[in-house]
Amino acid sequence: MAFAGVSGTIGEAGPLALLHGGAWAIPDTALPDHREGLAEAMATAQSAFSDAAPAIDAATRIVAALEGHGAFDAGCGAMLNRAGEIELDAGLMDGRTGRYGGVMAVQQLAHPIRVARDLLQHGNGQAALLAGEGAEAFAERHGHPLVANETLICERERQRYAQHRAEAAVDSSDSFLPNNAPSDTVGALVRDAEGRLAAATSTGGTPFKWPGRVGDSPLPGAGYYATEDVAACATGWGEAIAGHSLCVRAVDAVSAGDAPQVVVERLLTSMHERYTHPRGEGARAGLLVLPASGPGAWAFITPRMAWGVATTTRTAMAIRRETPLDLRHPS
Ligand code: ASP
């Protein structure tokens, strides 16, 4: 099967952040919010570059900005599970050390990516992934305040939940059908001035998901991965992304010498063929890849993907397939 999405290469040498706010049929009405959220994240990337933040800290800051914006399915914009609660997953990886941290199914953290960052640092070989209350206890021990679940619920998602409850049969995997409900996970890849790489991702998961459901986003190799040479992050149907080990395969293929754009197209296509939704549709996702030198690549086989790129001096973003990159040069 030929690649049935859109893709490209982007970026130049030097510090670069590639970030996304989900891949799905983002409606026109949601474009302003998504653009604003991406713009904030790109500004955060540039301030991390000016602070000479290491890639892993820059990625944490970018994803924390996306978690805090509210437009996306992460942090305070997350979608509710069937029990009417927020359950968040996040993870990140430092390319140079291979260390990673991930938290999953957490209910009381406004910025799970920051806790994942601390776990990477302080897990000391005892834990790199923590779930639920264990993750929250770790967070408290490391100075992250716990918040009431209720305070993470925004009005938009409260309404979506009410609508799902009113519908006779809602299947959370339906959000990955071509024109369906949101999948607004966020993620970032960063290459810093020293050529270090990091990958990070954060999500509220799928709308109306089963309580306890965990997707690809907190799992290294699935929703994110980074080595000294290449970093990758993904968004889309988590069950398929994890099964296909999408990000580690992307990183390995680029490390082996394949062109980043060829790799993202090939892997999204093979995942689409291998994993089929119960309603017969192939799995869909978006994928970003960033090598330690040279341009990065992006691709999606969903109707739209909200994504952006920041260098020290320039930013660009795109959402619609038909929109050319809107390059903006800060004055
Ligand atoms: N990959 C996420 C998950 O399955 C959803 C998304 O990317 O929007 O939890």
Residues whose N, C-alpha, C, O or C-beta is under 5 A from the ligand:
A	BS01	LIG	S183 D184 T185 T203 G205 T206 G215 D216 T235 G236 W237 G238 E239
